Amino acid sequence: MTADVSALLAEYEARTWEPTHRERAFAEDLARGQTSSTWLRAGLREAPPGRLADVLVPVAAVLEREPALPEDLVLAVRRLLDAVAPLP
């Protein structure tokens, strides 16, 4: 799971994946929140279709099952969202 999130970030940084305007806005909304399964699930209800949502849906499922959030996964998600979200 962490590998999938990191792979999408690597594609973004290599410019082989370009998020849509709606995906960027979605990432910005998520980047403002506290990392939790509830936060991610709520955000995914409004997610535009695309690779970003495809990677985050399984992350939300893992966060719901794990009593303690896997730190490497949370960090990978934060890095991805911060990179994709448009600059202020």
N, CA and C atoms as a LAMMPS dump frame, in Angstrom:
ITEM: TIMESTEP
0
ITEM: NUMBER OF ATOMS
264
ITEM: BOX BOUNDS ff ff ff
-5.0000000000000000e+02 5.0000000000000000e+02
-5.0000000000000000e+02 5.0000000000000000e+02
-5.0000000000000000e+02 5.0000000000000000e+02
ITEM: ATOMS id mol type element x y z
1 1 1 N 0.822 -1.186 0
2 1 2 C 0 0 0
3 1 3 C 0.87 1.255 0
4 2 1 N 1.82 1.306 0.913
5 2 2 C 2.739 2.45 0.95
6 2 3 C 3.482 2.548 -0.371
7 3 1 N 3.817 1.402 -0.942
8 3 2 C 4.525 1.386 -2.226
9 3 3 C 3.673 1.995 -3.332
10 4 1 N 2.363 1.734 -3.322
11 4 2 C 1.479 2.303 -4.348
12 4 3 C 1.414 3.824 -4.239
13 5 1 N 1.305 4.313 -3.015
14 5 2 C 1.255 5.761 -2.789
15 5 3 C 2.581 6.391 -3.214
16 6 1 N 3.674 5.776 -2.815
17 6 2 C 5.004 6.294 -3.168
18 6 3 C 5.24 6.23 -4.674
19 7 1 N 4.746 5.189 -5.32
20 7 2 C 4.904 5.062 -6.772
21 7 3 C 4.157 6.177 -7.504
22 8 1 N 2.969 6.52 -7.034
23 8 2 C 2.223 7.606 -7.675
24 8 3 C 2.942 8.934 -7.464
25 9 1 N 3.497 9.147 -6.29
26 9 2 C 4.279 10.357 -6.039
27 9 3 C 5.489 10.403 -6.974
28 10 1 N 6.159 9.273 -7.151
29 10 2 C 7.319 9.223 -8.05
30 10 3 C 6.903 9.541 -9.49
31 11 1 N 5.752 9.048 -9.912
32 11 2 C 5.254 9.351 -11.257
33 11 3 C 4.95 10.844 -11.385
34 12 1 N 4.386 11.41 -10.343
35 12 2 C 4.095 12.838 -10.364
36 12 3 C 5.39 13.642 -10.468
37 13 1 N 6.364 13.285 -9.663
38 13 2 C 7.638 14.002 -9.668
39 13 3 C 8.388 13.824 -10.984
40 14 1 N 8.216 12.666 -11.631
41 14 2 C 8.858 12.407 -12.92
42 14 3 C 8.041 12.975 -14.084
43 15 1 N 6.89 13.526 -13.753
44 15 2 C 5.976 14.109 -14.741
45 15 3 C 5.41 13.085 -15.726
46 16 1 N 5.289 11.851 -15.254
47 16 2 C 4.641 10.834 -16.084
48 16 3 C 3.166 10.683 -15.716
49 17 1 N 2.772 11.303 -14.609
50 17 2 C 1.356 11.397 -14.23
51 17 3 C 1.083 12.84 -13.861
52 18 1 N 0.039 13.389 -14.455
53 18 2 C -0.36 14.763 -14.162
54 18 3 C -1.785 14.739 -13.614
55 19 1 N -1.98 15.143 -12.362
56 19 2 C -3.332 15.147 -11.808
57 19 3 C -4.198 16.189 -12.506
58 20 1 N -5.479 15.901 -12.556
59 20 2 C -6.419 16.857 -13.127
60 20 3 C -6.6 18.024 -12.155
61 21 1 N -7.223 19.077 -12.631
62 21 2 C -7.512 20.226 -11.768
63 21 3 C -8.373 19.783 -10.578
64 22 1 N -9.34 18.92 -10.842
65 22 2 C -10.209 18.429 -9.76
66 22 3 C -9.441 17.569 -8.765
67 23 1 N -8.481 16.772 -9.245
68 23 2 C -7.666 15.974 -8.331
69 23 3 C -6.797 16.875 -7.462
70 24 1 N -6.276 17.953 -8.045
71 24 2 C -5.474 18.903 -7.264
72 24 3 C -6.317 19.558 -6.167
73 25 1 N -7.532 19.966 -6.511
74 25 2 C -8.419 20.579 -5.52
75 25 3 C -8.771 19.565 -4.422
76 26 1 N -8.998 18.336 -4.813
77 26 2 C -9.282 17.259 -3.866
78 26 3 C -8.096 17.056 -2.922
79 27 1 N -6.891 17.015 -3.482
80 27 2 C -5.677 16.854 -2.665
81 27 3 C -5.527 18.024 -1.695
82 28 1 N -5.835 19.217 -2.155
83 28 2 C -5.733 20.395 -1.285
84 28 3 C -6.708 20.287 -0.119
85 29 1 N -7.931 19.869 -0.393
86 29 2 C -8.918 19.697 0.678
87 29 3 C -8.445 18.652 1.692
88 30 1 N -7.93 17.538 1.196
89 30 2 C -7.452 16.488 2.103
90 30 3 C -6.213 16.923 2.871
91 31 1 N -5.347 17.675 2.232
92 31 2 C -4.1 18.101 2.88
93 31 3 C -4.359 18.982 4.092
94 32 1 N -5.508 19.611 4.149
95 32 2 C -5.849 20.491 5.278
96 32 3 C -6.305 19.724 6.508
97 33 1 N -6.674 18.447 6.341
98 33 2 C -7.268 17.691 7.437
99 33 3 C -6.279 16.892 8.246
100 34 1 N -6.796 16.312 9.299
101 34 2 C -6.025 15.43 10.181
102 34 3 C -6.086 14.022 9.603
103 35 1 N -4.971 13.345 9.54
104 35 2 C -4.921 12.015 8.947
105 35 3 C -5.629 10.997 9.829
106 36 1 N -6.752 10.495 9.326
107 36 2 C -7.501 9.442 10.01
108 36 3 C -8.37 8.749 8.969
109 37 1 N -8.887 7.592 9.316
110 37 2 C -9.757 6.884 8.373
111 37 3 C -11.037 7.683 8.117
112 38 1 N -11.574 8.311 9.139
113 38 2 C -12.799 9.104 8.989
114 38 3 C -12.573 10.274 8.048
115 39 1 N -11.462 10.965 8.226
116 39 2 C -11.101 12.106 7.384
117 39 3 C -10.96 11.67 5.931
118 40 1 N -10.278 10.554 5.706
119 40 2 C -10.049 10.092 4.34
120 40 3 C -11.337 9.585 3.707
121 41 1 N -12.126 8.81 4.439
122 41 2 C -13.404 8.306 3.913
123 41 3 C -14.326 9.463 3.519
124 42 1 N -14.424 10.466 4.379
125 42 2 C -15.277 11.624 4.083
126 42 3 C -14.782 12.332 2.821
127 43 1 N -13.486 12.502 2.706
128 43 2 C -12.93 13.146 1.517
129 43 3 C -13.17 12.34 0.261
130 44 1 N -13.085 11.027 0.36
131 44 2 C -13.268 10.181 -0.812
132 44 3 C -14.701 10.191 -1.336
133 45 1 N -15.643 10.555 -0.502
134 45 2 C -17.037 10.655 -0.976
135 45 3 C -17.175 11.722 -2.055
136 46 1 N -16.312 12.723 -2.009
137 46 2 C -16.358 13.825 -2.964
138 46 3 C -15.234 13.74 -4.003
139 47 1 N -14.499 12.654 -3.991
140 47 2 C -13.317 12.537 -4.85
141 47 3 C -13.689 12.451 -6.321
142 48 1 N -12.946 13.169 -7.148
143 48 2 C -13.138 13.008 -8.589
144 48 3 C -12.525 11.673 -9.01
145 49 1 N -13.041 11.073 -10.072
146 49 2 C -12.43 9.827 -10.529
147 49 3 C -11.008 10.092 -11.006
148 50 1 N -10.147 9.109 -10.809
149 50 2 C -8.775 9.255 -11.269
150 50 3 C -7.818 8.44 -10.433
151 51 1 N -6.563 8.548 -10.769
152 51 2 C -5.529 7.743 -10.122
153 51 3 C -5.363 8.076 -8.648
154 52 1 N -5.514 9.344 -8.293
155 52 2 C -5.351 9.72 -6.893
156 52 3 C -6.373 8.989 -6.022
157 53 1 N -7.617 9.032 -6.409
158 53 2 C -8.661 8.327 -5.651
159 53 3 C -8.423 6.819 -5.686
160 54 1 N -7.998 6.302 -6.832
161 54 2 C -7.738 4.861 -6.945
162 54 3 C -6.697 4.396 -5.937
163 55 1 N -5.698 5.229 -5.661
164 55 2 C -4.65 4.88 -4.706
165 55 3 C -5.13 5.074 -3.271
166 56 1 N -5.976 6.065 -3.043
167 56 2 C -6.388 6.384 -1.676
168 56 3 C -7.517 5.51 -1.136
169 57 1 N -8.342 4.927 -1.985
170 57 2 C -9.436 4.075 -1.506
171 57 3 C -8.904 2.903 -0.671
172 58 1 N -7.907 2.149 -1.151
173 58 2 C -7.401 1.066 -0.298
174 58 3 C -6.697 1.578 0.964
175 59 1 N -6.114 2.765 0.892
176 59 2 C -5.476 3.352 2.081
177 59 3 C -6.524 3.57 3.163
178 60 1 N -7.677 4.081 2.783
179 60 2 C -8.754 4.314 3.75
180 60 3 C -9.17 3.006 4.416
181 61 1 N -9.232 1.937 3.639
182 61 2 C -9.606 0.636 4.199
183 61 3 C -8.568 0.163 5.221
184 62 1 N -7.295 0.358 4.93
185 62 2 C -6.236 -0.034 5.865
186 62 3 C -6.323 0.802 7.133
187 63 1 N -6.532 2.092 6.984
188 63 2 C -6.61 2.965 8.152
189 63 3 C -7.801 2.611 9.039
190 64 1 N -8.871 2.09 8.448
191 64 2 C -10.029 1.677 9.238
192 64 3 C -9.754 0.405 10.031
193 65 1 N -8.902 -0.47 9.503
194 65 2 C -8.618 -1.759 10.157
195 65 3 C -7.525 -1.674 11.207
196 66 1 N -6.581 -0.815 11.011
197 66 2 C -5.409 -0.756 11.889
198 66 3 C -5.711 0.084 13.136
199 67 1 N -5.495 -0.476 14.326
200 67 2 C -5.733 0.311 15.549
201 67 3 C -4.759 1.489 15.659
202 68 1 N -3.525 1.262 15.296
203 68 2 C -2.536 2.349 15.27
204 68 3 C -2.204 2.607 13.805
205 69 1 N -2.259 3.858 13.411
206 69 2 C -2.01 4.178 12.018
207 69 3 C -0.572 3.834 11.639
208 70 1 N -0.38 3.083 10.551
209 70 2 C 0.977 2.772 10.103
210 70 3 C 1.693 4.066 9.702
211 71 1 N 2.728 4.405 10.451
212 71 2 C 3.396 5.695 10.267
213 71 3 C 3.939 5.881 8.855
214 72 1 N 4.514 4.826 8.267
215 72 2 C 5.064 4.969 6.922
216 72 3 C 3.97 5.237 5.894
217 73 1 N 2.804 4.648 6.083
218 73 2 C 1.689 4.874 5.166
219 73 3 C 1.152 6.295 5.308
220 74 1 N 0.973 6.738 6.531
221 74 2 C 0.481 8.1 6.774
222 74 3 C 1.45 9.125 6.184
223 75 1 N 2.732 8.915 6.384
224 75 2 C 3.741 9.825 5.854
225 75 3 C 3.723 9.838 4.326
226 76 1 N 3.579 8.677 3.712
227 76 2 C 3.529 8.597 2.25
228 76 3 C 2.306 9.339 1.709
229 77 1 N 1.156 9.175 2.362
230 77 2 C -0.064 9.874 1.936
231 77 3 C 0.124 11.38 2.074
232 78 1 N 0.675 11.814 3.194
233 78 2 C 0.907 13.25 3.407
234 78 3 C 1.834 13.83 2.34
235 79 1 N 2.904 13.109 2.019
236 79 2 C 3.839 13.581 0.992
237 79 3 C 3.148 13.718 -0.361
238 80 1 N 2.336 12.719 -0.71
239 80 2 C 1.62 12.75 -1.982
240 80 3 C 0.658 13.929 -2.026
241 81 1 N -0.149 14.083 -0.989
242 81 2 C -1.122 15.174 -0.973
243 81 3 C -0.443 16.54 -1.005
244 82 1 N 0.636 16.699 -0.255
245 82 2 C 1.35 17.98 -0.243
246 82 3 C 1.956 18.291 -1.614
247 83 1 N 2.421 17.269 -2.308
248 83 2 C 3.022 17.493 -3.623
249 83 3 C 1.963 17.853 -4.666
250 84 1 N 0.826 17.166 -4.615
251 84 2 C -0.21 17.342 -5.633
252 84 3 C -1.031 18.608 -5.408
253 85 1 N -1.262 18.958 -4.14
254 85 2 C -2.062 20.153 -3.839
255 85 3 C -1.402 21.381 -4.442
256 86 1 N -2.201 22.246 -5.039
257 86 2 C -1.606 23.459 -5.63
258 86 3 C -0.992 24.355 -4.555
259 87 1 N 0.012 25.055 -4.942
260 87 2 C 0.662 25.971 -4.013
261 87 3 C -0.28 27.118 -3.679
262 88 1 N -0.214 27.635 -2.43
263 88 2 C -1.119 28.727 -2.052
264 88 3 C -0.807 30.003 -2.8
